[in-house]
Amino acid sequence: MNPNLFKPCPEREVIPPTKPNRTKSEQIKPELAQVVTDSKTGKSYSKGKLLGKGGFARCYEMTDLSNKKMYAVKVIPQSRVSKPHQREKITNEIELHKTLHHKHVVKFSHHFEDQDNIYIFLELCSRKSLAHIWKARHTLTDPEVRYYLRQIISGLKYLHNRGILHRDLKLGNFFVNENMELRLGDFGLAAKLEPVEQRKKTICGTPNYLAPEVLNRQGHGTESDIWSLGCVMYTLMCGNPPFETLDLKETYKCIKEVKYNLPSTLSPAAQKLISGILQKNPSDRLTLDQILNHQFFTKAFTPDKLPPSSCVTVPELNLPSPAKKFFTKMAKSLFGKRKSKGKHCGKPKSFIWVTKWVDYSNKYGFGYQLSNQDIGVLFNEGTHLSLCDQHFNVISLFQGGDLHCEEQPPSQPPLLLQWVKTDHALVMLFNNGTLQVNFYTDHTKIILCKSSGSYLLTYISRERVSYTYLLSMLSEMGCSAELRHRMRYVVQLLEHHADS
């Protein structure tokens, strides 16, 4: 990296907006030509629509006339960089951005200048920015916020690991491409992370997102970026920045005192996470890794992708089937190597399975009895009622998103997570990882469960004889045609429902 990349230079100070006294020449901005040409390469670019504008630059969509490739081009008038420190600032921004290569950072392509402007060619993010999405939506759902925050944190960790502070994290600097993937951009205020005693004391950034230590002129650290991230999260979930007021001085006072309201409409996990980030003392704030490991992320659903329609309206998100991860492991184990017919393990290990069931889902839900005589009902709205040792337990299974399949202590009977009925079989998945499939016509059953770290498959034949196999053994030795035929059906069934 260029050692002069972060040479000190005057920075943008945040001051209350005033009406500047401009000369006549400054007020009249020359119109950008319809076609601009790089004199060194000879390439010409056609100007498209205006994407946005700031204090020093405008951003246009431009197309390379030689190959029709489109870019977002930051256009900075030469009149804006006439002074040495202004030119140095732009040079530093270009040199820094050139070095950044990450999935969630706006890609830098190239730059050139002519007598009128400096042109910085960047990756085109056709869905604009989170500011545009927020303006259209006002608030986003928890899954959407998790989706975007994960990507922001990924890009921010990359910067921090390289010793770079962004210093201007806000909705308008998070860009969204055609595939709804987020990119961090605008490195005009980025700076090298310095020791506390050497940090610049200038107040720079966007008022609503400034950290208390920045306002107190203690300088920016990685924790200052994390504070801004907390403000971003709050804004997306609540519809406005946490410290926003009608008066800038009042806003600064609220920030310094960490005075804001947490709406009761936020989930408890969201409230705890925001509180953990917006801590006055930088050392008390959650780190990026701690944020990702917070229950707001770990115990709730995050979509793999968002539909483009979510830019303007609440998306319809399909929660993942609890069977999906479990099915993937099972399929890999069952259909690996195929050799001779499998051998069973002799006497089956003790495990709990469904001996009786009744489908009353047209009114109430699905009821079942386990082999240990416990009784359970999974009601249509997701509440689970279980009778264990003559004691009733009522559990709401579907309040928070992803459900984890894990082994339960002996005193806790498994709970039914999901069931599927087809023309040929009933499939039941439990929260301890047990999967049971009952075939209607011949009353055969397949039960897949985990015991002492290993997966066991039990097959109950037409003759009501049970055989238990280690999945690792089936992978090595294969299995009978009768069992393989049923397992193929189960895999196809699970694959269909896991992807739907």
N, C-alpha and C positions, 0 to 999 in steps of 0.2 A: 504493500500500500504506500502511496506517496506520503513521505514524512511531512510534507507541507500541507497535507490535505485539510488539517484542522487548524490552520494558523488563525490566531485571534483576529477578529474583525468586528466592527460595530454591528450590533444586532438590532432587530426590530423590538422596540420597547412597546409594551401594551399601555396605552394611555387612553383616556376618554376621548371619543371621537369629536373632532372639531372640524370646522369648515376651513380648509387651507386656502391661503391667498395664492392663486396660481396666475402665472403670466399668461398672456394670450397664446403664446406658442405652446405652452404646456396644456392648455385647455383643448386645443385642436389636435387630435391624434390622427396621423396619416392612415388612410385606409390600406389594409393589407392587400397586396396584389393577389389576383385570382390564381396565378401560378408563380411559385418561387423556385429558384434553381440554385443548386449547390455548385459553385464555380469550380471547385476542386474535382468533383466526380462527374459533373455534367448532368446529374440526375435532376429531373424536375418533378415538382409536387403540386397537385391541384388542391386548392383550399376548399374545405367543406364547411359544415355548420360549426357555429361557435359552441363549444362544450362548457365553457365556464370562464370566469375572469376573477382576478384578484387585484391586489394593490399595485403589483409590478408587472404582471403579465396577463395574457389571455391564452386560452387553450382552444385550439381548433382541431377538427377532424381533417386530416390530409391524406391524399392518396398518391402513392408512387406511380407516376404515369408509365413507367417501364414494365411494372409487374402487377399493378393494381392493388398492391398491399396497402392496407390502411393503418394509420398511426394517430395517436393523440399527440399533438405538437404544441409545446409550450413556447409561445412567442413573446420575447422580451425586447421592447424597443431599446435601441442603442442610447436614446436620450435618458433612459432610466439607469444606465450603468456608465455614465460619463465620468463619475468620480472614481478614483482608484479603489476605495473601500467597497463601492458598489460592484465594480467589476470583479473584485476578489471574491465577494460573496457568491456570485453566480458561478465563478470558476470552481470554487470549493464544492458547491452543490453538484456540479457536473462530474467532477473528479470522484466525489464520494459515490454518487449513484452508479457510475461505471463499474464500481467494484462489487456491487450487490447482485447476487444471483440466488434467488429463493422463490419457491412456488408462490408464496404469499407476499411478495414484494413486486411492485410494478416494474416490468422489464425496461431497462434502458437500451435504446437501439443505437443512436448516433446523434451528432449535433453539427451544425455549421452556422455561419453568420454572414450577413451581407452588410451593406452600408446603413441599412435601416433597422435590422433586427437580429437577435440571436434566436436560433430555432433548435429546440431540444425535442428529439423524436422518442416517444415513449409508447409502450404497449397500449393499445386501444381497449378500454373497458366499456363496452357498449351499453351496459346497464347503469352507467354513470356511477353514483356513489351512494353510501348509506344515508347521506343527507337527503338525497332525492327520494329514497325509499321511505325514510322517516317522515318526510314532508307529505308523502302520499298516504301513509298508513297511520302516522302519529304514534302508535305503539305496536310492538311486535309481540308474538307469543313466546313463551319460555323456550320451546324447541328451536325457534328461529334465532333467538338470542344466543343460545348455546352453539348453534351452527356457526354463526359469525364470530363469536368470541374465540372459539377454538382456533379459527384461522388467524385472527388478529394475534393471539398469543403465540402461535407458531412463528409468524413473521417477526414479532417483537423479541422473542427469545433469540432468534437468529441475529438481530441487530445487537442486542445486549451481549451476546456471546462474542461478538466482534468488537466490543467496547464502544458501541455507538448508541447515543441517546437520540430519540426522534424529536422530542420536546414540543410537538404540536399535534398530538393525537386527538382527533375529533372526527365526527361523522363525515365531514367533507373530504377527509384525507384517506378514507377507506373506499376503494374503488371496486366495482363488481363487473366481471367480464360476462361474455355471452353465455357461459356455462354456469353462471351464478357462483363463481369462485371469487373470493375476496383477495384484494391486493393492497398492501400498505404503500402509500405514495406521498409525494411532496416532502422533499428532504431539505427544504430551504432553511430550516432552523436546526437541522441535525448537528450534533456536536460530539466530540470525543469525551468519553467518561474520564473525569479527572478525580484525583483525591479530594476529599472534602475541603481541605484548606486551599486548594488551587481552583476550585470551581468558580465560574463567572457568576456574578451576582445580578446580572441584568434580568429584569422581568420580561420574559418573552414567551409567546404562546397565545392561546385564545382564552379570554377572561374566564368563561364558565368552566374551563377544564384545568385551570392552574392549581397547583398544589400549594398548601400553606407555606412550606419551606421556600418555595419560589417567591411568593409574595413577601415573605420575611427576609428576602435577599440572602438566603443561605445557599442558593445555587441548585441546579438540577442534578438528580441522581437517577438511577434506574427506578427507584421508588416513586419518583415524580411521574414517570411514564405510567406506572401501575396505578397511581391515583387517577390520572386521566382516563385510564381504562375503566376504572370504577364509575367515573362520571358518564362514560359512554354507555356502559351497561344500564345505569339508572335511566338515562335519557331514552334509550330504546324501550325500556319496560314501562316507564311512567309517563312518557310523552313530553317531558321537558327536563333540562339539566337540573341537578339537585340543588344548586345554589343560585339559580337564576332569580334576579329581582329586576325592578324597573330602574334601579339606580346602581351604577357600577361600584361606587364606594360601599354600598350596602352589600352587594354581592361579595366583594373582597372581605368584608367583615364576617359574613356568614362562612366563607371558606376558612378564614383564620380560626374561627371558633368551631368549625365543623358543625354548623347549625343547618340541619335539613330534616325533612320529614320522610319517613318510610310509609307509603300507603299500605293500608291493611289488605288491599287487593293483591299485593305481592305474596308469593308463596313463602313459607317460613325459611326454606333453603335459600331463596333469592335474597331475602332480608338479611340473613346471616352473612352471606357472601359479600354483599354490598357494604355491610358494616365492617367486615374484616378488611376490606380494601380501603375504605375511606377513614383511615386512622390518622390522627394529627401527627403523631410521631412516625416518621418514615420507617424506623426499625420495627414498628408494631404491625406494619402492613403485611398482608399475605404476599408471598412470592408468586411468580407465575406458575411454578410447579404446584404450589399449595392451592392455587385457584383451580387448576385442572383436576386436582385430587379432592376438591370440595364436593360435598354431597349434591350440590346443585347440578354438577356434571355427572358424578358417578352413579347416582341413583335415579336418573331420569333419562328420558329418551332424547337423543340427538339425531336428527335426520342426516343421512349420507349426502343428500342433495335437496335443494329447494326448487320448486317450479318457477319459471319466469313470472308467472302470474302473481307470485308473492310480492313483487315489487309494488303492486298497487292494491292488492286485496289479501285477506287472510287465506293462507293455503290450506287445502285439505291434505293432511299428513296421515299416511297409513302407519300406525304403530307397528314395529317389527313383531313378528310371531315369536313367542318365547321358545319355539322349537327350532329356530333357524340355526343358532350356533351349535346346539346339541345335535341337530340333524347332520351338520357338516362333519362333526367328529365321528358320528356313527357311520356315515356313508364311507368315509375314508377307511375306517376300521374294517367294515364288512366287505368292501369290494376292492381289496388289495390284491394279494397274490392268490392264485387259484391252483391248487394242487389236488390232493386226494380228498376224500370225504372226511369231514371233521369227526373228532372223538369227543364224547361228552365227559364231563368232570365227575361223573358218578353221582353221589348224593347232592342234590341242589343245596346251595347256601341259603340261609334264612333271609328272606326279604319280604316286604309288604307289597301286595298287589290287590287289584280289584276283583272281588269274587261275585258281586252283584251290582247291577246298575239300573237306573230308570231315567228315561228322557221325558221330562215334563216342561221342556223349554217353551212350549207354546203358551204357558202361563207363568211359570215360576223359574225353572232352571233345571239343572242336572244333578241327580242324586246317585250316591254309590256307597257300597259297603266294602271295607278293606278286609284282608285276610286276618287281621288282628281284632276283628269285630267292630272297629271304629266306623262311624258313619259320617259322611260329609255331603254338603249340598253347595254347588256353585250356582248362585243366583244369576239371572240374566244381566243385572246391572253391575256384576263384578264382586259382590260381597260373598264371602265364604262362611258357611256355618258348619261347625264340626262338633260331634259328640264323642268325647274321649273319656273313658272311665266314668260315664254318666255325668260328665261336666260339659257344658256348652261353651264354645269359643266362637266369637264373631270377628272376622277379619276382613278388611277391605283390601283386596289384592291390587286393584288397578288405579291407585291414586297418583302414582308418580312416574309411570313410563316403564323402563326396562325392568324385568324381573330376573333375578339371578337364580340359576339352578345350582344348588349346593346341597351337600349331605346334611341331614338333620340329626340332632341328638336323638337317642332312642326314645326319650320321653315326648318328642314332638313328632306326631304322625305327618306324613307327607300331605300337602294340599294340592288339589287339582288346579292347574294353571289354565289349561286349554283342552278342549275336546272337539273332535271333528267326526261327523258321521258321513259315510258315503254309501253307495248302493251295496258295497261288499263288506265293509268293516267299520269298526269304531276305534278311533285313535285317542288315547288319553295321555297327557303329559303332566307330570307332577314337579313340584319345586325342588325335590331332592334329585332330579335328573332321571327319574324312572319314566320310561315310555312303555305303554302297554297298547297292544293292538289285538282286538277281538274280531275274528272273522265269523260272519253270520252263518254261512251255509254248513260248515263242518265243525263249528265251535272250536277250531284251533286258536291258539293264542301265542303271541310273541311278547315277551317282557324283557326289556333292556334296562338294567340298573347298574349302579356303581357300588362296589364293595371293596373296601380297603385299598382304594386307589386304582382298582382295575374294573373294567366294564365286563359285566356278565350278561349273556343272552340266554334266556330260558324259553324253550319251545314246548308248548303243550299240544300233543298230537290229537288226532281224531279219537284215538283209544284212551284219551285222558292220561297218557303217560308223559311225564315231563322230563326234559333233557336240558341241562345247563352247560353252557360253553363259555370259555374265556374268549373275548373278542380277539385278543392277540393270537389265540390258537386258530380261530376261524380264518384270520388273515393269512396265517402260514399254511394251514392244512385244507382250507376250503370247507364246504358244507354240502349236505345232501341236496338233491334237486328239489325236493319238496320244500325244504326250508328256504333255499335260494329263491324259488319262485315267489314265496310270500314276502321275502325281504325286498325283492325288486319292486313289488307292488307298494310296500310301505315307503320305500325311498322315493318312488315317483309321486306318491300321495303327499308326502312331507315337502318335497321340492315344489310341488304346485302351490301348496298353502303357504309355505314360507316366502315365496316370491310374490304372492298376491296381495 
